[in-house]
Amino acid sequence: MLFEHSHEGILIADASGCISDVNQRYLEMTGLQKDELIGCNVLFHDVTLPSREPTPEWEAFLASNATTLELTTALRDCRSFARHIKLSSLTDNDGQTSIYIAHVEDQSSLRATEKALQASAKHIDQIIEGFPQPVIVLNKEHLITHWNHACEIFFGAKAAEMIGTSNQWKPFYKDPRPVMADLVLDQDEEGLLPRYYGSKFRPSEILPGTYEAEDFFPHFGEEGRWLYFTATAIRNAEGEIIGAIETLIDITEQKRAETEVQNLNDALESRIQQKTQELQQAMQQLVQSEKLASLGSLVAGVSHELNTPIGNMLTLSTTLNEHAHELQEKITQNQLKRSILDNFLSVVQESTQLFEHNARKAGDLISSFKQVAVDQSSSRIRNFQLKKTVEEVLTTLRPMLKQTHHNIQFDIPDTIRLTSYPGPLEQVLTNLINNACIHAFANSNEDGCITITASAMDEHLVLSFSDNGRGMDADTQRKLFDPFFTTSLGNGGSGLGMYITYNIVTVILGGTIQVDSTLGQGTTYTISLPLTSPERTQSDGTVYDH
């Protein structure tokens, strides 16, 4: 049973080496019948043409005293039959060999696997050799096993000089040191990657266990070269590291291009900063010009308004002077009568009343103008009553409003007080009123109405400015606060009024401004301000005065 059911093929032969019996396993190996093998030589037989004659090979084998043999023969189905044979013998009482026993293992599959592995290895060698970038492969002992043709060209070192050595460092460095493949091969047990590559290396995002780096090598070529290189471990079927492979790519031109782009970006950024500064300076000049123009318009209006009371007082003084001369002549001529004196006193009394009225009117106008002008020029922070400030602005703008016949109504409680910048706030109101007169009521035959209301809640002021003018479309609303945007291009509009207004509200006063308008139905500006303004910085870096 052991003989018949053994996993090995077993042949039994007589003293002359002729097969006397064969088990089933051997028949399965060869595909032959037992009677075809009986009488053939136990070792050296052609299974496609059995021979029962002793062979010279058998005699030579016996003379060599060998006990094992590996043979490859062809079977009838054209398969190659590789077998490993172990021969043993039994002797009789006289010490003579009586029986030979041959144990046979089929190694055809192993040979086929080895052949396939050899073909695969050759194929891998061809791939590595034909790879367009330099490729270096190390074995477990850190010896070079592959140094492809691209390496020969790039480094100027022949494969015959490098393969079998541990000189992989020589093309890169002046002194011996591990390359990245060496560190990957050792799994960087000593943590040398940061030491040798610093921040230049990083784990690959694509292949786990792979590292990549970029570095500059000054002794390559005349000006040095930039290399991008990766290294990864090679593992066998059991997961054991048996080698490492390192690939390299010359990225010098890419780095030069990146440097040129960076230089261009730096130059462009510098020019942008320069142009931005020039634009800011120009903007400041335009803003200042706009402020001066607004103040000039204010001065012109106030001057025109002052002409009336001052002219009246000049007329009264001239009239009084004439009556005084007439009285003096009557006194000189001794013709003074009570009626003349009573008339003179009546004229003097009426004139002084008119004179006082006009002088007070002029004084009030000058006082309002002075307060507005001082506030706008100094940008000082102080505590003030909102209603009074609005009244002062309207007083200074009354000459302009008289020419338009537009009506301004306001409803502001006396209790609202702010600790803020009255000057900038007055400029906001002036800009909004001027903007309404120029744009909201332009080309309108009807007198416009502007309404200003205010309310305070939770330490915040909500100031509403509305007009019943022609309104704005959505596109105009989106661009309203952009610098240089104007719907009166070519008609004297600078496009800075509402831009300045927005910046004063948001930057100086620390608030917000929103516009809500419908074409043909007027416009409403809603301004939200803190009752106590935070300290603000001017464009020159200094803090606004307290």
Secondary structure by P-SEA (a helix, b strand, c coil): cccccccbbbbbbccccccccccaaaaaaccccccccccccccccccccccccccaaaaaaaaacccbbbbbbbccccbbbbbbbbbbbcccccccccbbbbbbbbaaaaaaaaaaaaaaaaaaaaaaaacccbbbbbccccccccccaaaaaacccccccccccccccccccccccccaaaaaaacccccccccccccccccccccccccccccccccccccbbbbbbbbbbbbcccccccbbbbbbbbaaaaaaaaaaaaaaaaaaaaaaaaaaaaaaaaaaaaaaaaaaaaaaaaaaaaaaaacaaaaaaaaaaaaaaaaaaaaaaaaaaccccaaaaaaaaaaaaaaaaaaaaaaaaaaaaaaaaaaaaaaaacbbbbbbbaaaaaaaaaaaaaaaaaaacbbbbbbbbccccccccaaaaaaaaaaaaaaaaccccccccbbbbbbbbbcccccbbbbbbbbccccccaaaaaacccccccccccccccccaaaaaaaaacccccbbbbbbbccccbbbbbbbbbcccccccccccccccc
